[in-house]
């Protein structure tokens, strides 16, 4: 019982990567496994769905929860939209 509490009390960081995970659906989040140790904490990468569109194109929505992507930046006439619903898709949330 103490070991479970000890592990959940360790610092955990999610690093967001705004690109799709190679080989997976580019419109869905992908979480790598936790890496690290109890002494220094744990980290993992979170691949966030991102899409470049032309102005006037419909804003993409998350296929899992239906929340529209948010506008992130505009460069050379293209607009990048990113998913903004990571809290709904964290694997630990399902437990």
C-alpha positions in Angstrom: 0.0 0.0 0.0 2.8 2.4 0.8 4.5 1.7 -2.5 1.5 2.8 -4.5 1.2 6.1 -2.6 5.0 6.6 -3.0 4.9 6.2 -6.8 1.9 8.5 -7.3 3.5 11.2 -5.3 6.5 11.6 -7.7 6.7 14.6 -10.0 5.3 13.8 -13.5 5.7 16.1 -16.5 4.0 15.8 -19.9 5.9 17.4 -22.7 3.6 18.4 -25.6 4.9 17.8 -29.1 2.8 19.6 -31.7 3.0 17.0 -34.5 1.5 13.7 -35.2 3.2 10.5 -33.9 4.6 8.6 -36.9 2.5 5.6 -37.9 -0.6 6.7 -35.9 -3.8 8.6 -36.7 -2.7 12.3 -37.0 -6.0 13.6 -35.5 -5.6 11.7 -32.2 -3.4 12.2 -29.1 -0.6 9.8 -28.6 1.0 9.3 -25.1 4.4 7.6 -24.8 5.0 5.5 -21.7 6.4 7.2 -18.5 10.2 7.3 -18.3 12.3 8.2 -15.3 12.8 7.1 -11.8 11.3 7.7 -8.3 14.2 9.9 -7.3 14.1 12.4 -10.2 10.5 12.1 -11.3 8.9 10.9 -14.5 8.3 12.4 -18.0 6.5 11.4 -21.2 5.9 12.9 -24.6 2.3 13.8 -25.7 1.9 14.1 -29.4 -0.8 16.7 -29.9 -2.9 16.7 -33.2 -2.0 19.7 -35.3 -3.2 20.7 -38.8 -2.2 23.4 -41.2 -5.1 24.9 -43.2 -5.9 27.6 -45.6 -8.0 30.6 -44.4 -11.6 29.8 -44.8 -11.2 26.0 -44.4 -13.4 24.5 -41.7 -11.9 24.3 -38.2 -11.0 20.7 -37.4 -12.6 19.0 -34.3 -11.3 16.3 -32.1 -12.7 13.0 -33.3 -12.9 11.6 -29.7 -14.6 14.4 -27.8 -15.8 16.8 -30.5 -14.1 19.9 -29.2 -12.9 22.3 -32.0 -9.2 22.8 -32.4 -7.8 26.2 -31.4 -5.9 28.6 -33.7 -2.3 28.5 -32.8 -0.5 30.6 -35.4 -0.6 32.0 -38.9 2.4 31.9 -41.2 2.6 32.7 -44.9 -1.1 32.5 -45.5 -1.6 29.2 -43.6 -3.2 28.7 -40.2 -2.2 26.0 -37.8 -4.8 24.6 -35.5 -4.0 22.4 -32.5 -6.2 20.2 -30.3 -6.8 21.8 -26.9 -8.5 19.0 -25.0 -5.6 17.0 -23.5 -7.2 16.8 -20.1 -10.0 14.7 -21.6 -7.6 12.2 -23.2 -5.0 11.5 -20.4 -4.9 7.7 -20.0 -4.9 7.9 -16.2 -8.2 9.7 -16.3 -10.0 6.6 -17.6 -9.2 4.8 -14.3 
